[in-house]
Amino acid sequence: MAENQNVIKGKEILHSILNSYSQVFFSTSKTLAVFLVAISFFDYGAGIGGLVAVLIANTLAWGLGYNAYYLRSGLYGFNALLVGLGVGLFYQPSVEVYVLIAITALTCFFLTVVFQGVLGKYGLPFLSVPFLLTIWLVALSANNLSALNLSERGIFVYNELYSLGGKTFVNFYDFLEKSIPSSFIRIYFHSLGAIFFQTHLLAGIIISIGLLIYSRITFVLSILGYAVAFLFYLFVGIEFDSLGYTFIGFNYILTAIALGGYYLVPGRVSFGWIILLLPAVVLITTSTQQLFVLFRISPYSLPFNVIVLTFLYALKLREKRPRHLIETPVQLGKPEKNLYLYSGNMKRFPAAYPVSAALPFYGEWTVSQAHNGEHTHKGAWRHAFDFIITGRDRQQFKNSGDFAEDYFCFGKAVLAPADGTVAEVVNNVPDNAIGDVNTKDNWGNTVIFKHNDYLYSKLSHLKFQSVEVKTGDSVKKGQLIGRCGNSGRSPYPHLHFQFQANPYVGATTTDYPFGHYLLKEESGYSLKSFDFPQKDQVLANPSKNEVLNNALHFIPGRRINVSVKVDSEKTRWKKLAGKYEWMAETDVYNTTFLRCEKHNGRAYLYNQGDMHFFTNFNGKKHSPLFWFYVSLFKVPVGFQAGSKINDTLPVHLLFGGILKFLQDFVAPLFLFLKAEYELTLKEAGDILSSDSVKMEAEITKKIAGRKVKACTSKIEITQQGDFEIFIELKDAKLKMICKNELD
């Protein structure tokens, strides 16, 4: 046991060191880290200095008890690494130099902690601010550090290359130099190498290869940022070749990577902002060069820090969050993952619609007027709905329809559409005779709810003295609040509903959708999410099913024992057969997930009360937990038999190989790969009963619009909340029995 603990601790230490290198590019990729460690030792003084600084910073973080996640991710070490690289490059190796590196690493570490706290209060990253302050302290003290000898490395590049790899290595480097005559490409590689204080072409080439392997979006952004700066230099007439022998060209590359794909979800708009912001980085770079030359120091990464922090802070002051410029909610460590996951989740959980409102009634109702209605709902009041109940013959009344009581909707229950507070109540307007209207009390009996500071809803034309709530009452979604009537400007009984931005009767309407509702169609019901009902559509609320509700309520601490049987000729599938244990847990963000220790998998989930969602998956793809995630990707806790729902799965989880590699390059612009999810309730009968529930999920891949079937999953959920899932793939069949562990 102690030996296992030592192995785990050793891995943690190794990860913290490697991640300190890759974190310079906002990554925790071990592959990229290996590339970066290797090129840091192209100058042995810089390489040793960087490694010593990382070890000191991480040791301090571990010994003083700082956050283990930040330590493991390399966030406590990467600024010290940059300082160690810089000091190690400037001075000849000696005992005095390594003492200086130790002191600067300690200083940089505590500055990292301080700026983590100061900037963290505003939700901002500390970037390389600690490195800047520390390296400037060293540079400004240089004249007084008489015991240290300045390095002459970097002047005689070929001699140093010879010492690294002999004549063969020198010949290879000479071949590279002659093969790349373009100054544009050469300075791009020099700018990349300068991030790790390397002065020759090969370092930049190796870093670019590492970036390409790690992330195609990051690689494209590095070129985009550099190219925009290059064009602006030419446009305004600034001499560009200086970037080949200074440590400032990387500002353009890092700015593009940070804002184009890391702190913002990659997309056309984030790429567009890179093009707009890079000229500002150029101006800051050239101006600070002129200023800092007075002190004989370099601005280093100052322009990158200024623009990124300024832009991120400005975005946080927005009152509304646009759909196409989204800050990454939870960092997944790779631009592709951020894009593929959140492009789907932005549709599933639209940021513009924080309140998921239900239809304000029981049963099936018909939309008699929608937005921009034929009779009313005009101008500033156009975003409203009128609802009635119709019979099989589409009539809304029985008998002759001369009396309010003849209308099917009259007196029916009216419900609160979402949680909130009662802002206004009108309850004393008499109901009209059929055909008559009350223009004096236009809205009739009305209840207005406040759902948040910007969203209110209004229900009007309610029955005389039927309202059961009063101003100031707190209400829950689905709570009875009154009865449908015929008061106000209402010639026949109906329910008027609208969203609005303030609490006043008569306020103008707001264009806002209902969260989840069922649309009745000839083939059954389809579930609509954050959508707008249309005229003559027949709608209903999904009815909660207790079997589904209990089974999909994954309380932290819940254990699930899983048995998997496999029918396949393929060894990779046969390995999945066996027994597993899953545990429901929460992370530091209070997000619930199912964890499989055997495959180190995590299936993140969110339950909206009326809808279960799986939101993300980490771990071994095609494991049992992965197929559980795929099969139950989106499940309403209640809906009618035969109804269907649709969603889109993250591309990176269903595709791989060369197709996924190519998709990564163009993903911010368009997706030619898609993975579609369709769930159908197969069990006939009353969904409100306590019988088991049977469903079928079909996953379809699309390649440039051409459908390729991925799998079919047949799901049965028993009364005890156990899952029986049969998954049919192209070359395998899986049977999963998932049982709750009894106390």
N, C-alpha and C positions, 0 to 999 in steps of 0.2 A: 504493500500500500504506500509506504514511504517512498519507495522507488518510483511508483507511478506519479506521486505528487512532485517529485524532483523533475521527472520528464515533462510534466505539464508546466512547471515553473520555468524550465529551460526553454520550452517553446514560447512561453509568454515573453521572456526576455529577448529571444531572437526576433519575435514579431515586432516588439517595440523598437528594436534597432532598425530592422528593415523598413518598417513603416515610417520611421523618421526621415529616411531617404525619399521614399515615394510620396510622402506628404508634401514635399516641395511642389509637386504637380497635382496636389489635391487628390491623392490616391492612396489606397492601401494595398496596391497590387504588389505581390511578392516578386513576380517576374520583372516588373519595371524596376523594383528596388535592386535586384541583382545587377541589372544593366547600370544603374546609377552608382552603386558601390564600386563596380569595376572601373568606370571612367573616372571616378574621384581619385583613384590611385594611379592614373596616368601621370599625375604629378604627386610623387610619393609623399612630399611634405604636406600638401593639401589633404591627401587621402588619410594620412595618419592623424593630422590635426582634426579633421572632421569626425573620424571615428572616436577619438578621445573625447571630443566635446559631447557627442551623443551619449557615450557611456556615462559621463559625469552628470549630464542633465537628467537622464533616465534614472540613474541611481539616486539622485536627490529626490525626484518625484516619488520613487518607490519608498525610499527611506523615511521621507517626511509625511507619507500617507496621503498623497494627492490622488485625484480621481483615476481609478484603474482603467476606465474606458479611454480617457485622453492619453494616458501613458501607453496603453497597448496600440492605440491608433497612430502614435508618433507625433501627436500634437505638442507634447512637452519637449520633444527632441529636435524638431527640424530647424528651428531658429538657431539653436546652439550649433547644429551641424553646419549651417551656412557661415557662422562666425568662425568655427574651427577651420573650415576650408579656406576662408579668406586670410586668416592669420597664418595658417600653415603655408599658404602660397607666397605671402609677402616676405617671410623670414626664412633664413636657413635653419634647418632642424638643429635644435640644441636643448639642453635641459631648461634653460631660461625661457625658450619659446613654449615648451610644453607646460611650464608653470603658468605662463601668460594665458595659454589656451584654457587651462583649468580655471583660472580666475574669470576669464571672459565667459566661459560656459556657465559658471555659477551665476555671474551677473545677468547673463541673457536668460537663464532659467527663471530667476525671480522677476525679471521684467515681463516674461511670458505670463507668469501667474498674475501679475498686477494688471496687465492689459487684457487678460482673459476676463478678469472681474470688471474692469472699467468699461470696456467695449461690450462685454456680455450683457450689461444692464440695458443696452439699447438693441440687443439682438444682433450685434455685429461681430464678425470674426476679428482676431488680432493680426491675421496675416503675417507679414514679416516685419512688423513695427519693432519688436524686440531686437531682431537682428540689426536693423538700421541703427538704432541708438547705440548698441554695443560696438558695432564695427566703426562707427564714427568716433566713439571714445578712444578706440585703439588708434585710429588714423590721426586724430588730433594730438595724441600723445607720442607719435612716432619720433619726433625730433629729440625727445627726452629719453627714449629707450636705447641708450648708448651701448648696453651689453648685448643687444640683439643685432644680428647682421642681416641686412636686406638681401633677399634672394635674387639671383640673376637667372633663375629658371624662367623659361618662356622666351628668352632672348635667342638662345641657340636651340631651336626646336629639334632639328635633326640629330643633334648630339644626344638629346634626352630620349628621343625615339630609339636611337641606336642602343642606349643603355637598357631600354625596356625589351626590345625584341631583336636586336642585331640588325645586320644589313638587310635581311628579308623584310623586316618590319619597315625599315626606312624606304626600301624600294616600293613597298605596297602603299605607303603614305604618299610618296612622290607620284605614284600612278593616280591616286585619288585627286591630288592637287591638279594634275594635268588634265584629268577627265572632266573636271568641273570648271570650265572657263567662265561661266556666268557669275558675275559678282553678286547678283540677286540671290542665287542659290548658296553661294559660298558664305555670304554674310548671314543668311538664315541659319546655317549650321553653326557658325561662330556665335550667333546670339543664343542658340540653344545651349552650346557648351559653356557660355559665360554664366549660365544659371548655377553651374557647379564650379565656377572659377577656373575653367579650362580654356586655354588660349589657342588650341589647334582644331583643325577641321574634323578629325576623326571622332572627337568626343561628341560633337553635335550630331554626326551621322548615327552614332550608336544610340544616342538619346532619342532621335527621331524614330529609329527602328523600335525601340522600347515603347514609345508612345503609340506607334501604329499597332503593335501587338496588344497593348493594354486597352486602347480605346480609339476607334476610328474617328469618333466625333472630336475627341481631344486633339488628335493629329490634324484634322481638318481645321480646327480652330487655331492651332498654332500657326498654320500657314496663312489663314485669313487675317489674323492680327498682324502678323509680320508684313503681309502684302499691302494691307490698307495703310500701314505706317510708311512703307516704301513709296507708295504712290503719292502720299501727302508730302513726303520729303521732296519728291520730284516736282510736285505741283507748286509748292511755295519756294522752291529753289534752295533747300537746305542740303548741304554736303552729306551724302549718305555713307560713304566709305568708312567714316570714323567708327561706325558700329562694329566694324570688323576687328578693331583693336581696343575697344572699351567695354566695360561691363554694364552697359545700359540697354542694349538692344532687346534683352529678354523682357523688358517692361511691357512691350507690345504683345508678346506671346502670352505671358502670364495673365494680362488683363483680359485677353480674348478667352482664354481657358476658364478663368474664374467667373466671368459674367456670361459668357456664351453657353457654358455647359455644366457649371458646378453649382453656383449659388442661385442660378435661375434655370428653370426647366428648358432644355434646348428647344429651339424652334425658329421659325422665320423671323419672329419679332426680336428675340434675343440676339440673333445673328445681325439683324438690322441695327440694333443698338450698338453692337460692336463697331460697325462701320461709322456710326455717328460719334462714338466716344473716343476712338483711337486718335483722331487729330488733336483732341484735347490732351491726350497722353503725350503726344509728340511735342506740343507747345510747353507742357510742364517739364518734359525731359530737357529740351534745348535751353529753356530759361534757367532751370536749376543748375545745369552744367555751368552756365556763365556765372551764376552766383557762388557755387561751391568751389570754383577754381580759385577764388580768393583765399579759401582755407586749405587748398591743396587736397581736397577730398572729393570723392565721387558721390553723386546722388543715389547710386545703386538702384534699389527698388522703390525709391520714394514716389515717382510718378504713378507706378502701379498701385501702391497703397492709397494714394490720395484719390484717384479716380474710382477705384473699387469701393472704398469705404464711403465716399461721398454719394455715389449712385445707390448703393444698398440702403444707406440711411434715408435718402430722398424717397425711395420706394416705400419705406416703412411709414411715411407720413401721409400716404394716400388714404382717402376716405373709402374708396372703392377699389377693388382689385380687378383689373381687366382680365379677360379670359386668356389672353395670349402673352402675358408677361407675368409669369407666376414664379414667386420665390419657392425654392425647393423646400417642402414642409419638413420632411425627414430625409437626411442625406443618405443615399444608398451607395455612395462611393464611386459611382461610375455614371457618366452622362447618359449612356444608352439605357441603363436601368431607370434612371430618373425619368427619361422621356417615355419609354415604353410603358412604365407603370402609371405615371401620373397623367399621361394623355388619355388613358382609359379611366382613371379615377376622377379626372376633372369632369367627365361626362356622367359618371356614377354619382359623384358628390359635387355638384356644381357649386363653385365658390360664390357665385352670384345669388344662389338660392339656399341660404343657411337654414331656413325653416321648411320642413317637409310637411306640407299641409294635406290633410285627407279631405275627401268629399264630405259635406256637412249633412249626411243623411244615411239611413239604413236602406238596403235593398237597391233595386234598379230604378234609376230616374233617367229622363230624357232631357237633352239640352234643347230648349225651345228657342233660346237666343244665345249666341256666343258673342265674341268680340265683333265690334262694328255691326250691330244688329240691324234688322230691317225696320224696327219700330222705334226703339230707343237705343241706348248704348252708342251714343254718337259723340264726336269731338273728344273733349277731355274726360268723358265718362265712358269711352268706348271699350275699355278693358274690363268687361263685366260678363256674368253668366246668369241666365234664367233657367231654372230647372222645374220640370213637371213630371208626373207619372202617367204613363200611357198604357193602355191595354193591348191585347193581341191585335186588335184592329187599328192600332195607333191612335185611338180616341183617348182623350184625357178625362172623360167623364162617363158616368152611367146615366140611364134614364134620359131625360131631355136636356140636362145640363143647365137647368134654370136656377139651381140653388148651389150655394158654395159646397154643401155637403155631397153634391153629386160628383164632385171632382176628386179623383183618386188621391191627390196629394194633400187635400185640405185636412188639417188636423194631424198630419203625420209628423213624427219626431224630427226636430232639427238639432244638429249636433255641433259642438265646437270643432273647428277644423284642425286646431293645433293647441298645444299648451299656451297659456297666456293669462292676461288679466283683463277683466271687463272694464272698458274705458267709457262706454256710454250705453244707456238703455232707454228706449221709448216703448211703452207697454199699454198706452191708453187710447189708441186710435181704433175706432170701431171698424169691423170688416165691411166691405162694400157689398151691395147687391150685385149679382152678375151683370156685367156690362157697364156698370157705373164706375167712376174713378174719383178719387179725392186729391185734387191738385193742390189743396192748401197744405195737407200733410203728405207731401210727395212720397216719402220713403215708408210711410206707415210705421208700424211697430218694428223696431230695429234694435239689434245688439251689435256693438263694435268691440272687437278684441284687440289688445296690444300684444304682439308676439315678440317684438324687439324694438329697439329705438327707431328703426326705419320702416317697420312693417306692421300694418294693422289689417284686419279683415272685417267686413260688414255683411250682416245677414238682414234682409229687409222683407217687408210685406208679411210679417208674422201675424199669427192669429191674436185677436184682441185678448189682452190679459193672460197670455199663455207663457210669457217669459218667466223662467224660474231662477234667474240670476240677477244680481244687482251690481251697480257700479262699485269697483274695487275688489270684487270676488276673483279669486284665482280659479282657473278652470283647467281641466285636462283634455287632451285630444279625445274626441268621441263622447264627451260628457253631454247629456241632454240639457239644452238651454231654452227650448221653446217648441212651438208648433207652427207648421206652415199655415199661412192664412191668406187673406185677400184685402189687406189694409193699404191705404195710401193710393198712389197712382197705379192701381192694379185692377184691370177689368175682369180678370179671372184668377183663381188661386194659382200661385206659383211662388217659388223661392228665388229671390234675387241675391246674388253673391258677388262680392268684389274685394280685391286687395287695394289698399290705399296707404299713403305715406304719413297721414296724421289722423287724429282721433275724432274728427268732426263729422256729424251727419251732413251729407251733401258734398263731402270732399271728393276731389277728382280721383280717378282710378290709377292703379299701378299695374304694369304688365308683369305678372308673376304667375308661375305655373302651379298646378297641384303636384304633390310629391309622387305618390304611387296610387294608381287606380286601374280598375279593370274596364276594358272596352269590349262590349259585346259584339261579336261578329258571327257570320253564318257558320263558320267552322268551330266556334267556341269563344273563349275569352282570351284576350291578349293583355298583358300587363304593360301599362304605360308609366314611365318614370319621368318626372319633371317635364310634363307636357301640358298642352292646352286643348281641352275638349272642343269639338266642333259641333255646329248645329246638327240636330237630329241624331246625334250619337247617343247610344244607350250605355250608361255608366253604372258602376257599382264599386263599393269599397271591398277589398279583400277581407274575407271573414277569418279571424284568427283561429287556427287549428291548434288545439292543446298538445297533440302529439308532436307536431312540428315545432311548436314554441318551446317545449321542454327539451326536445332532442338537440335543437340548435342553440340552446342557452348554455354556452361553455363557461361555467363559473370557474375562476382560478382555483386550482386544487383538484379539479375533476380529472380522474384517470380513466383512460380507455384502453382496454386490452384488445389487441388486434391479431387476428389469425389470417394468414394469406396463403392461398393455394394457387398454383400456376400451371397452366397447360400451354406448353411451348417447347419447341425444339431448340430454341436459342438459350445459350448458357446465361447470358446477361439477364434474361427474364427469370430463369430457374433460380437464380441467386436470391430473388425476392421472397421466395417461399419461406415461411417460418412464422414466428411469433414476435410481436412488438408491443411496446407500451408507450402510449402518448400521454402527455400531461398538459393541462390547460394552465398557462402562466401569464404574467404581465411583465412588461419591460419598464425601463425608466420613464418612458413617455405614457405609462398607464395604458398601453395598447395590449389587448389580449392576443395570445397566440397558442397554437398547439405545437408542442415540441416532441420530436422523436430523437431520443439520444443515440440510437443505433446508427442513424444516417446523418446525425447533426442537422436535422431539418426543422424549419419553423414555418408554420402556416399562419399568417396574421389574419385576424378577422375583426369584423365590426358588426354589431347587431343594433339596428335602428329602431327596434321595437316591433316594426311591421315587416322588416326585411333583414335577412342574414346575408352578409357579404364576406367573402374572403378577399383580402386587399393586397396581399403580397406573399411570396414564398421564397425562402432562402434554404439552401441545402442541396441535397442530391436530387437531381431531376429524375423522374420516372421511378422514384421510390413509392411505397404504399401511401405515405402522407401526401406526396405530390399528387397522386391520382385522387385521393380524398379531396384535396384542395380543388382540383379541376372539376370533379363531379358535382361538388356542392358550391360552386363559385358564386352563385347568386340564387337564393331561395327565399321566396316570400313565406312568412309564417302562416299564411292562409290564402287560398285562392280556389276557384271553382274547378271541378274535374274537367279535363280536356283543355284547360287554358295553357298558354305558352308565354314564356318570357325569354328575352334575348339579351345578350351582353357580348363584350369583346374581351378576350384574354390577352395578357401582356405578350407581345411578340417574342421577347427573348426567352420565354419559358417553353414555347412550343416549337421554335425553330433553332437550328444550329448550322454548323458547317459554313460552306461558301455562300449560301443564300443569306444567312444572318450577317456574315462578314460584309457582303455588298450592301445589305440594307442599312447597316450602321452608317455608311458614308453619307447616304441621302436622307436618313431618318428625320432630321430637323425640317426637311422640305416636304417630303411625302413618304407614305408607307406603301410599298408594293407587296408586303407580306401582312397578312391578317389572320387572326385565329378567332373564330366566332363560336359562341356558346348559346345553345338553345335548350331550355328545360321545359318538359311537358309533364303535367300531372296525369298519370295513366289510370289511376284507380277510379272506378265509377262509384256512384253512390253519394251519400251525404258527407261532404268534407268536414262537417262539424262533429261528426261522430268520433268515437274514441278508437276506431279501427286503425290498423296500420296504414301508412301512406306509401303509395307506390309512384315513383317518378322515373323519367328517363331523360338523361342529358346527352346531347350529341355535340361533339366538338368537330368543327370543320375548319381546315386550313384553306387559305386562299393565297395563291401565288399569281400575282398580276391579274387578279380577278378570276382565275381558274380554281374551281373547288377541288380540294383533295380531302377525303374523309380521314379524320385522325382517329377517332374512337367513339364508341357508344357505351354509355354507362347506365345500367339499370339499377335503381336504388329502391330499397324498401326500408322504411323506418317503422319499427315495431312500437307497440304501446309502451314498452319499457324504455324507449329512447335508444335502442340499439340500431345499428346500421348494417344492412346486408347489401353489398355492392358487387355487381358483376360487370366487369370492364372488358370489352371486346376490342382488341387492337389488331393491327394488320397481321402481326406474327405472334400474338399471344392472347390468352384469356386469363384474367385475374379474378379470383373470388376473395373478397375481403369481408370478414365478419368482425365488426367493431362493437364490443360490449362494454358498457359502463362497469367499472369496478365497484362492487358493493362494499359498504363499510362493514 
